[in-house]
Amino acid sequence: MKHEMLCRPSATAVRFALDAGEGLTCEVGAMIAMSSALTVETTSRSRGGGGGMIKGLKRMFSGENFFLNHFTAHQPNQTLLIGPTMMGDCVHHPLRGGTLVVQGSSWLAATDEIEIDTTWQGFSSALFSGESMFWVKCSGVGELFLSSFGAIYPIRVDGEYTVDTGHIVAFEDTLRFQIGKASRSLIGSLLGGEGLVCKFQGQGLLYCQSHNPPSLGQLLGPKLKPA
């Protein structure tokens, strides 16, 4: 399977070239266009996996859809074009046996070998970080595709790294984070406009996004007229 990123980084779409028998699992609604010899199957479980209804419900808690779309090529040289819901970037992450924890709405697609599940972040972390209590957990060996709001960029953490809440896209499970203040005092953090941040520790890969939807909503909300 080959892929190409189009229109980066503000309105990225991903174009795949699939040979006969190759498949891709995508977020519902991600398909933009496809060749005629591609078929799509909509189910609540990963390709070849079990526990369909339970896993579908767990994905809903993380902000994803209950269903998944499985695309399969039945002839060589088939093209599939997909894109995220939000205006932003996409990134390809080759998964080689580890686990990547992805924020809800940032999982876009994966090859059939990757298991898509949900993991519990913790009530306190979700309450203070502004993120969901549940995250998408991707594990196995295959190709993973993520999306973001704004540009997406990787950080190789070795020790500590601080990220403003709402800018986390995904991170390897070798990393852990705690919620803390941006500056030494809470008042200083609030007056500086930063508030609370996520402080990562450990060694591993972290993906961040340049913008976040809550900040855009706070900016546009007061300017929108009632219907």
FIKE-609435 format. One record per residue (C-alpha): x, y, z; residue in three letters. Coordinates in pm, whole numbers, padded with zeros to 5 digits, always signed. Layout:
N
XYZALA/...
This chain:
227
+00000+00000+00000MET/+00129+00346-00093LYS/+00004+00682+00033HIS/+00049+01049-00049GLU/-00034+01355+00162MET/-00215+01628-00034LEU/-00265+02000+00042CYS/-00057+02009+00360ARG/-00077+02145+00623PRO/-00403+02346+00638SER/-00643+02115+00452ALA/-00467+01781+00427THR/-00615+01477+00257ALA/-00452+01134+00212VAL/-00453+00944-00116ARG/-00391+00567-00103PHE/-00295+00329-00381ALA/-00410-00023-00293LEU/-00333-00354-00464ASP/-00580-00641-00484ALA/-00655-00781-00137GLY/-00520-00481+00054GLU/-00750-00304+00298GLY/-00780+00003+00519LEU/-00999+00080+00820THR/-01120+00442+00837CYS/-01323+00675+01051GLU/-01685+00694+00939VAL/-01731+00980+00694GLY/-01359+01010+00608ALA/-01392+00887+00249MET/-01379+01162-00016ILE/-01357+00947-00329ALA/-01261+00593-00433MET/-01210+00365-00734SER/-01490+00139-00854SER/-01316-00187-00753ALA/-01307-00089-00384LEU/-01578-00215-00150THR/-01666-00081+00193VAL/-01802-00275+00492GLU/-01937-00087+00794THR/-01911-00270+01128THR/-01857-00190+01496SER/-01536-00395+01527ARG/-01185-00392+01385SER/-01120-00614+01084ARG/-01097-00971+01210GLY/-01149-00860+01573GLY/-01418-00946+01823GLY/-01632-00765+02079GLY/-01796-00543+01819GLY/-02073-00379+02021MET/-01866-00329+02337ILE/-01572-00181+02148LYS/-01806+00040+01946GLY/-01960+00181+02264LEU/-01615+00238+02413LYS/-01508+00431+02102ARG/-01810+00657+02142MET/-01689+00752+02491PHE/-01355+00859+02341SER/-01526+01087+02087GLY/-01509+00849+01790GLU/-01794+00685+01600ASN/-01963+00360+01701PHE/-01895+00218+01353PHE/-01580+00172+01143LEU/-01552+00156+00764ASN/-01337-00123+00616HIS/-01224-00063+00256PHE/-01094-00355+00047THR/-00942-00350-00301ALA/-01050-00629-00537HIS/-00830-00525-00830GLN/-00478-00376-00856PRO/-00409-00001-00860ASN/-00717+00113-00671GLN/-00730+00467-00530THR/-00888+00579-00203LEU/-00896+00945-00096LEU/-00980+01031+00266ILE/-00974+01344+00481GLY/-01051+01451+00840PRO/-01359+01644+00954THR/-01161+01936+01096MET/-00948+02169+00883MET/-00591+02070+00954GLY/-00307+01829+00897ASP/-00255+01452+00878CYS/+00044+01240+00969VAL/+00153+00881+00900HIS/+00276+00685+01202HIS/+00427+00339+01140PRO/+00331+00124+01438LEU/+00579-00154+01505ARG/+00447-00348+01800GLY/+00398-00070+02053GLY/+00089+00127+02154THR/-00009+00479+02055LEU/-00268+00665+02264VAL/-00472+00905+02049VAL/-00709+01181+02155GLN/-01070+01142+02045GLY/-01134+01275+01692SER/-00764+01253+01588SER/-00771+00888+01477TRP/-00827+00883+01100LEU/-00733+00545+00955ALA/-00524+00231+01006ALA/-00430-00083+00819THR/-00628-00392+00911ASP/-00357-00539+01137GLU/-00390-00262+01397ILE/-00627-00314+01690GLU/-00842-00009+01769ILE/-00957+00004+02132ASP/-01027+00258+02407THR/-00828+00337+02720THR/-00919+00523+03041TRP/-00726+00845+03098GLN/-00847+00911+03449GLY/-01114+01140+03589PHE/-00885+01402+03740SER/-00666+01432+03431SER/-00970+01473+03208ALA/-01138+01725+03439LEU/-00841+01961+03456PHE/-00688+01907+03111SER/-01006+01971+02916GLY/-00962+01638+02734GLU/-01191+01337+02731SER/-01170+01073+03004MET/-01134+00810+02730PHE/-00869+00793+02457TRP/-00830+00573+02148VAL/-00564+00304+02196LYS/-00395+00170+01881CYS/-00169-00134+01907SER/-00010-00395+01683GLY/+00203-00379+01369VAL/+00084-00171+01076GLY/+00029+00180+00942GLU/-00159+00444+01138LEU/-00290+00782+01016PHE/-00377+01069+01249LEU/-00539+01410+01196SER/-00521+01741+01380SER/-00670+02090+01397PHE/-00403+02310+01242GLY/-00055+02177+01167ALA/+00070+01861+01337ILE/+00428+01813+01450TYR/+00620+01536+01634PRO/+00828+01577+01950ILE/+01076+01313+02067ARG/+01050+01341+02446VAL/+01349+01235+02653ASP/+01287+01347+03008GLY/+01019+01615+03042GLU/+00810+01821+02801TYR/+00517+02058+02867THR/+00217+02099+02634VAL/-00076+02337+02666ASP/-00401+02148+02721THR/-00596+02088+02404GLY/-00287+02061+02184HIS/-00219+01689+02237ILE/-00285+01466+01937VAL/-00124+01136+02040ALA/+00161+00988+02241PHE/+00335+00656+02289GLU/+00235+00469+02603ASP/+00594+00487+02728THR/+00508+00849+02820LEU/+00292+00962+03109ARG/+00164+01308+03195PHE/+00036+01505+03489GLN/-00168+01824+03498ILE/+00014+02126+03639GLY/+00044+02506+03627LYS/+00218+02684+03340ALA/+00404+02911+03585SER/+00493+02880+03952ARG/+00166+03033+04073SER/-00188+02956+03958LEU/-00275+03328+03944ILE/+00027+03394+03723GLY/-00073+03110+03493SER/-00427+03242+03459LEU/-00321+03604+03408LEU/-00071+03493+03144GLY/-00350+03318+02954GLY/-00192+02972+02982GLU/-00374+02823+03281GLY/-00312+02449+03320LEU/-00073+02241+03112VAL/+00013+01875+03057CYS/+00361+01783+03179LYS/+00492+01473+03004PHE/+00764+01252+03148GLN/+00956+00955+03010GLY/+01088+00862+02668GLN/+00874+00838+02359GLY/+00709+01013+02067LEU/+00450+01286+02117LEU/+00233+01447+01847TYR/+00101+01800+01900CYS/-00130+02029+01700GLN/-00072+02400+01643SER/-00435+02499+01719HIS/-00724+02362+01923ASN/-01103+02374+01869PRO/-01199+02509+02217PRO/-00989+02823+02168SER/-01147+02883+01828LEU/-01493+02833+01977GLY/-01423+03084+02256GLN/-01310+03339+01998LEU/-01599+03295+01755LEU/-01880+03231+02004GLY/-01937+03592+02120PRO/-01924+03715+01758LYS/-02198+03483+01630LEU/-02547+03630+01611LYS/-02842+03427+01745PRO/-03037+03246+01474ALA/
